[in-house]
Amino acid sequence: MNFIPVGVDIAKAKFDVAVLLPSQKYKTKKFANTPAGCREFMAWLARFGDCHVCMEATGCYSTELATSLADNGWSVSLENPARISAFGETELTRNKTDKSDAALIARYCALYQPAQWFPAPLYERQLTALVRHLKNLEEMRQMEENRLEGAEEVILPSLNEHIATLDGLIEETKKKISRHIDDNPDLKRDKALLKSIPGVGDILSISLLAFAGDLRRFSNSKALVAYAGLNPRRCESGLWKGKSRISKVGHAELRSALYMPAIVAGRYNEVVKRLMVRLSERGKSGKEQVCAGMRKLLQLAYGVVKSGRMFDAEIPLAA
């Protein structure tokens, strides 16, 4: 089936749309980034027939719009912004406006026909929302704790009251997360499998479920590592020739959640510990060892979930 390519450049308050017609001309329009604006967009889009909507994966704004479109039967693609940016460079793009960016995405969609994106199941989306809410509350609490240092006595009661309120909200949100997982057999099973890995506790197991979803959806552990942006990126030019770094082209929240558990696993997980010792003997830095530990934890997580077996350091798991 031939689809009409549609590019969407999305921002917090609004999004610009460019429809690339068979005549190679564009129909453009701007919509408010609200539920009402999304409904207006879909009604306007219906006049063009079968469309393939493409947008950059830029976080909650793009995900919310893409989810609404997919739930209403539209073909949607969420693409890595780096790919579209690189495509723009091949065109020697000089102008950069929201309107021109939408047209660029439409051309990218027409040329590469990116894979269709499907939203995660509702229970996964709800878990992700709860975990992000918990993270925001904890960050707010830490900010208030920091303000206590050196604060004037006159505002101390207010700060302490706010911290107590945040403590209550944090505890309530943690209970909601626990109930949400316990009420879903799939989440409950996968959390138990993940927690069987030394170094993977409540926080990381929940973060994996929230930010990576069902690990079985990845074709192999390398795909999961790349999704987190932990795949090595080798450089073969200039001063950095022969050096390798992690790509960081992936899920930043997932990488952040893996950091401290990798350090703990380097002490208590024999598989990760042996890996770090080998790297240390080869002269690798502490940071390189931790990154390797983060990758190994993801590989182990993929293995236990894919195989459905609790962790055993002596049993090879799915790659």
C-alpha positions in Angstrom: 0.0 0.0 0.0 1.3 3.5 -0.8 1.2 5.8 2.1 1.4 9.6 2.1 4.5 10.6 4.2 3.9 13.0 7.0 6.6 14.7 9.0 5.9 16.1 12.5 8.2 18.4 14.4 7.0 18.5 18.0 7.6 20.8 20.9 6.1 21.3 24.3 3.3 23.7 23.4 2.6 22.9 19.7 3.7 20.7 16.7 4.2 21.5 13.1 3.1 19.1 10.4 4.2 18.7 6.7 2.4 16.3 4.4 4.4 15.4 1.3 1.9 15.0 -1.6 2.5 12.9 -4.7 3.1 16.2 -6.6 6.1 16.8 -4.3 4.4 19.8 -2.8 3.7 20.2 0.9 0.6 20.8 2.9 1.6 22.3 6.2 -0.3 23.2 9.4 0.4 23.9 13.1 -1.5 22.3 16.0 -1.6 22.8 19.7 0.2 20.0 21.6 -3.0 19.1 23.6 -5.5 16.3 23.4 -7.8 18.7 21.5 -5.0 19.6 19.1 -4.3 15.9 18.5 -7.9 15.3 17.6 -7.9 18.3 15.3 -4.7 16.9 13.7 -6.3 13.5 13.0 -9.4 15.0 11.5 -7.3 17.2 9.2 -5.0 14.3 8.3 -8.0 12.1 7.3 -8.5 14.2 4.1 -5.2 12.9 2.7 -6.1 9.2 2.9 -3.6 6.6 4.1 -0.7 8.3 5.8 2.6 7.3 7.4 3.3 9.7 10.2 7.0 10.1 11.2 8.4 12.1 14.1 11.6 12.2 16.2 11.7 10.2 19.5 12.1 13.2 21.8 10.6 12.0 25.0 7.1 12.3 26.5 5.8 14.8 24.0 6.4 12.6 21.0 5.4 9.4 22.8 2.0 10.9 23.9 1.2 12.1 20.4 2.4 8.9 18.8 0.4 6.8 21.2 -2.8 8.7 20.4 -2.2 8.3 16.7 -1.4 4.6 17.0 -4.4 3.9 19.2 -6.6 5.5 16.5 -5.2 3.3 13.8 -2.6 5.6 12.2 0.7 4.2 11.0 3.4 5.9 13.1 7.2 5.8 13.3 9.4 7.2 16.1 12.9 7.7 14.8 16.2 8.5 16.6 16.8 12.3 16.2 20.4 11.6 15.3 19.3 9.7 12.1 17.1 12.5 10.9 19.8 15.1 11.8 22.3 13.1 9.7 19.8 12.9 6.8 19.5 16.7 7.0 23.3 17.1 6.7 23.3 15.0 3.5 20.9 17.5 2.1 23.1 20.4 3.1 20.1 21.9 4.9 20.7 25.6 5.7 17.4 26.8 7.1 16.1 25.4 10.4 12.6 26.3 11.4 9.9 24.1 12.8 8.1 24.1 9.4 11.2 23.2 7.5 12.1 20.5 10.1 8.7 18.9 9.6 9.2 18.9 5.8 12.6 17.3 6.3 11.1 14.5 8.4 8.5 13.9 5.7 11.2 13.5 3.1 13.1 11.2 5.4 9.9 9.1 5.9 9.4 8.9 2.1 12.9 7.8 1.4 13.6 5.3 4.2 10.1 4.2 5.1 11.0 3.6 8.8 9.4 0.7 10.7 6.1 1.2 12.2 6.1 1.9 16.0 3.6 0.3 18.4 2.9 1.7 21.8 3.8 -0.4 24.9 0.9 -2.1 26.6 -1.1 0.1 29.0 0.3 -1.6 32.1 3.9 -0.9 31.0 3.0 2.8 30.3 1.4 3.1 33.7 4.5 1.6 35.4 6.8 4.0 33.5 4.7 7.0 34.5 4.8 5.9 38.2 8.5 5.3 38.2 9.2 8.7 36.6 6.8 10.3 39.1 8.7 8.7 41.9 12.1 9.9 40.5 10.7 13.5 40.3 9.5 13.4 43.9 12.8 12.1 45.1 14.7 14.9 43.2 12.4 17.5 44.7 13.0 16.1 48.2 16.8 16.2 47.7 16.5 19.9 46.5 14.6 20.7 49.7 17.2 18.9 51.8 19.9 20.9 50.1 18.1 24.1 51.0 18.1 23.2 54.7 21.8 23.8 54.8 22.4 27.4 55.7 18.7 28.3 55.5 17.4 31.1 57.6 15.6 29.8 60.8 12.4 31.6 59.8 11.9 29.3 56.8 13.0 26.0 58.4 9.5 25.0 59.5 8.2 25.4 55.9 11.1 23.4 54.4 10.6 20.6 56.9 6.9 20.5 56.3 7.4 20.3 52.6 10.0 17.5 53.1 7.5 15.6 55.3 4.8 16.0 52.6 7.2 14.7 49.9 8.1 11.8 52.2 4.5 10.8 52.3 4.0 11.1 48.6 7.2 9.1 47.9 6.0 6.3 50.2 2.6 6.3 48.6 4.0 6.1 45.1 6.3 3.2 46.1 3.3 1.3 47.4 1.4 2.1 44.1 4.4 0.7 42.1 4.5 -2.5 44.2 0.7 -3.0 43.9 0.8 -2.4 40.2 3.5 -5.0 39.7 1.9 -7.5 42.1 -1.4 -7.1 40.2 0.2 -8.0 36.9 1.4 -11.6 36.6 3.9 -10.8 33.8 5.5 -7.9 35.6 5.6 -9.9 38.9 7.3 -12.9 37.2 9.9 -10.8 35.4 10.7 -8.8 38.5 11.4 -12.0 40.4 13.6 -13.2 37.6 15.6 -10.0 37.5 16.0 -9.8 41.3 17.6 -13.3 41.2 20.7 -11.6 39.7 23.2 -10.4 42.4 23.4 -6.6 42.2 19.8 -6.2 40.8 17.5 -5.1 43.6 14.1 -3.5 43.7 15.1 -0.2 42.2 16.9 -1.6 39.1 14.4 -4.4 38.5 11.6 -1.9 38.5 13.6 0.5 36.3 14.3 -2.2 33.8 10.6 -3.1 33.6 9.7 0.6 33.3 12.3 1.8 30.8 13.0 -1.3 28.7 9.6 -3.0 29.0 9.3 -6.7 28.1 13.0 -7.7 27.4 11.8 -10.5 25.2 10.9 -7.9 22.5 14.6 -7.5 21.8 16.1 -9.9 19.2 19.2 -10.4 21.4 21.2 -8.9 24.3 23.2 -6.7 21.9 20.0 -5.0 20.8 19.1 -4.3 24.5 22.6 -2.9 25.2 22.3 -0.6 22.1 18.8 0.5 23.3 20.5 1.7 26.5 23.3 3.4 24.6 25.9 1.2 26.2 27.3 -0.3 23.0 30.9 0.6 22.3 31.6 3.3 19.7 35.1 2.9 18.2 36.9 6.0 16.8 39.5 5.5 14.1 40.5 9.0 13.3 42.5 11.9 14.7 43.7 12.1 18.3 41.1 9.5 19.4 42.2 6.8 17.0 41.9 3.4 18.5 39.8 4.7 21.4 36.3 3.4 22.2 33.5 5.0 24.2 29.9 4.1 24.8 27.7 5.5 22.2 25.2 7.1 24.6 22.7 7.0 21.7 20.0 5.3 23.7 17.9 5.5 26.9 19.6 7.9 29.3 17.3 7.0 32.2 18.1 3.3 31.9 21.8 4.0 31.8 21.5 6.1 34.9 19.6 3.3 36.7 22.4 0.8 35.9 25.3 2.8 37.2 25.3 2.1 41.0 24.0 -1.5 40.7 27.0 -2.2 38.4 29.4 -1.0 41.1 27.7 -3.2 43.7 27.6 -6.2 41.2 31.4 -5.7 40.7 31.7 -6.8 44.4 29.0 -9.4 44.9 28.1 -10.8 41.4 30.8 -13.3 40.5 30.2 -13.0 36.7 30.5 -9.2 36.8 33.4 -9.3 39.3 35.4 -11.6 37.1 34.8 -9.4 34.1 36.0 -6.3 36.0 39.1 -8.1 37.3 40.1 -9.1 33.8 39.6 -5.5 32.6 41.6 -4.1 35.5 44.5 -6.5 34.6 44.4 -5.2 31.1 44.8 -1.6 32.4 41.3 -0.4 31.8 40.1 2.5 33.9 37.5 2.3 36.6 35.0 4.1 34.4 35.5 1.5 31.6 35.1 -1.3 34.1 31.8 0.1 35.4 30.5 0.6 31.9 31.4 -3.0 31.1 29.6 -4.0 34.3 26.5 -2.1 33.2 26.5 -4.0 29.9 27.0 -7.3 31.6 24.0 -6.7 33.9 21.8 -5.9 30.9 23.0 -9.1 29.2 22.3 -11.1 32.4 18.9 -9.5 32.7 18.0 -10.4 29.1 19.2 -13.9 29.7 17.1 -14.7 32.8 13.9 -13.1 31.3 14.4 -14.7 27.9 15.1 -18.2 29.4 12.5 -17.9 32.2 15.1 -19.3 34.6 16.5 -17.8 37.8 20.1 -16.6 37.7 22.8 -19.2 38.0 26.4 -18.1 37.4 27.3 -21.6 36.1 24.5 -21.8 33.5 24.9 -20.0 30.2 21.9 -17.9 29.4 20.3 -16.6 26.2 22.5 -14.2 24.2 
